[in-house]
Amino acid sequence: MSPIKSLLTLSLILVTINGFSQRKTQEQKEKENNKVELYTPEEKDNLQDFYAEEVDKMKLSEEERDEYYSTLLFYTHSMSRLDDKDKGYTQSEILEKFNTLHFKMNEKMKTLLKPEQYVIHLETFNRIIYSVSRKTSLFNQKE
């Protein structure tokens, strides 16, 4: 198993154990109820495997990989929560906020990566966006 997969597996186990060891507050329960899930667990696993393979192609050092994933997770988490039911954003607001986050993420990635690595990032993330757009009407819907 690759070091990144081992790290992801260990992280998942620790998060799961930690989750069971704490009682959820009412606010946490409400956030969980408001979260919109696009992918099945199997689809998420496949996407993570695909993304890890693409990141391997970048040939990043361990430190670069950690910074890349940290940046990626920061922005993708924010993006994934835009359509939570409790936010109440319209489709156009979601799209505007998504585009802003996407732009900021790419600007940050441009400073972290070499040009050839940045191209891999752009191509890979665009494939993820395409996948999300097929699962939602976010990029196809007019208000």
C-alpha positions as CSV (number, residue, x, y, z in Angstrom):
1,M,0.0,0.0,0.0
2,S,1.4,3.4,-0.9
3,P,2.3,5.8,1.9
4,I,-0.6,8.2,1.0
5,K,-3.1,5.4,1.0
6,S,-1.8,4.2,4.4
7,L,-2.1,7.8,5.7
8,L,-5.6,8.2,4.4
9,T,-6.6,4.8,5.9
10,L,-5.1,5.7,9.2
11,S,-6.8,9.1,9.2
12,L,-10.1,7.5,8.4
13,I,-9.8,5.1,11.2
14,L,-8.8,7.8,13.7
15,V,-11.6,10.1,12.6
16,T,-14.1,7.2,12.9
17,I,-12.9,6.3,16.4
18,N,-12.9,9.9,17.4
19,G,-16.4,10.4,16.0
20,F,-17.8,7.5,18.1
21,S,-16.0,8.7,21.2
22,Q,-17.8,12.0,21.2
23,R,-21.4,12.8,21.6
24,K,-22.8,15.0,18.8
25,T,-24.2,18.4,19.7
26,Q,-27.5,19.4,18.3
27,E,-25.7,21.8,15.9
28,Q,-23.6,19.0,14.6
29,K,-26.6,16.8,14.1
30,E,-28.4,19.6,12.2
31,K,-25.3,20.1,10.0
32,E,-25.2,16.4,9.3
33,N,-28.9,16.4,8.3
34,N,-28.3,19.4,6.0
35,K,-25.4,17.9,4.1
36,V,-26.0,16.8,0.6
37,E,-24.3,13.6,-0.5
38,L,-23.5,13.3,-4.2
39,Y,-21.5,10.1,-4.3
40,T,-21.9,6.6,-2.8
41,P,-19.0,5.5,-0.6
42,E,-17.8,3.3,-3.4
43,E,-17.8,6.2,-5.9
44,K,-15.9,8.3,-3.3
45,D,-13.3,5.6,-3.0
46,N,-12.9,5.4,-6.8
47,L,-12.5,9.2,-7.0
48,Q,-9.9,9.2,-4.3
49,D,-8.0,6.4,-6.0
50,F,-8.1,8.2,-9.3
51,Y,-7.0,11.5,-7.7
52,A,-4.1,9.7,-5.8
53,E,-2.9,8.2,-9.1
54,E,-2.9,11.5,-10.8
55,V,-1.1,13.2,-7.9
56,D,1.5,10.4,-8.1
57,K,2.2,11.6,-11.6
58,M,3.2,15.0,-10.3
59,K,6.2,13.4,-8.5
60,L,5.9,15.6,-5.5
61,S,8.2,15.4,-2.5
62,E,6.5,14.3,0.8
63,E,6.5,17.9,2.0
64,E,5.0,19.2,-1.3
65,R,2.4,16.4,-1.3
66,D,1.3,17.3,2.2
67,E,1.0,21.0,1.3
68,Y,-0.8,20.1,-1.9
69,Y,-3.3,17.9,-0.2
70,S,-3.8,20.4,2.7
71,T,-4.6,23.1,0.2
72,L,-6.8,20.8,-1.9
73,L,-8.8,19.6,1.2
74,F,-9.3,23.2,2.5
75,Y,-10.9,24.3,-0.8
76,T,-12.8,21.2,-1.7
77,H,-14.3,21.0,1.8
78,S,-15.6,24.6,1.4
79,M,-16.9,23.8,-2.1
80,S,-18.6,20.7,-1.0
81,R,-20.6,22.5,1.7
82,L,-22.0,25.2,-0.6
83,D,-25.2,23.4,-1.4
84,D,-26.0,22.4,2.2
85,K,-29.7,22.8,2.7
86,D,-29.1,25.2,5.7
87,K,-27.1,27.6,3.6
88,G,-30.1,28.6,1.5
89,Y,-28.0,29.7,-1.5
90,T,-29.6,29.9,-4.9
91,Q,-28.1,28.0,-7.8
92,S,-26.5,31.2,-9.1
93,E,-25.0,32.0,-5.7
94,I,-23.6,28.5,-5.3
95,L,-22.1,28.7,-8.8
96,E,-20.6,32.2,-8.1
97,K,-19.1,31.0,-4.7
98,F,-17.8,27.8,-6.3
99,N,-16.1,29.7,-9.1
100,T,-14.5,32.1,-6.5
101,L,-13.2,29.2,-4.4
102,H,-12.0,27.4,-7.6
103,F,-10.1,30.4,-8.8
104,K,-8.5,31.0,-5.3
105,M,-7.5,27.3,-5.1
106,N,-5.9,27.4,-8.5
107,E,-4.0,30.6,-7.7
108,K,-2.6,28.9,-4.6
109,M,-1.8,25.7,-6.5
110,K,0.1,27.8,-9.1
111,T,2.4,29.0,-6.4
112,L,3.0,25.5,-5.0
113,L,3.5,23.5,-8.1
114,K,5.9,23.5,-11.1
115,P,4.2,24.3,-14.4
116,E,4.0,20.7,-15.5
117,Q,2.6,19.7,-12.1
118,Y,0.1,22.5,-12.3
119,V,-1.2,21.3,-15.6
120,I,-1.8,17.8,-14.1
121,H,-3.6,19.5,-11.2
122,L,-5.8,21.5,-13.6
123,E,-6.6,18.5,-15.8
124,T,-7.4,16.3,-12.8
125,F,-9.5,18.8,-11.0
126,N,-11.4,19.6,-14.1
127,R,-12.3,15.9,-14.5
128,I,-13.7,16.0,-10.9
129,I,-15.7,19.1,-11.8
130,Y,-17.1,17.3,-14.8
131,S,-18.1,14.4,-12.6
132,V,-19.8,16.7,-10.2
133,S,-21.6,18.5,-13.0
134,R,-22.9,15.2,-14.3
135,K,-24.3,14.4,-10.8
136,T,-25.9,17.8,-10.3
137,S,-27.6,20.4,-12.4
138,L,-25.4,23.1,-10.8
139,F,-23.6,23.9,-14.0
140,N,-26.5,23.4,-16.4
141,Q,-29.4,25.1,-14.6
142,K,-30.5,28.7,-15.2
143,E,-32.7,30.6,-12.7
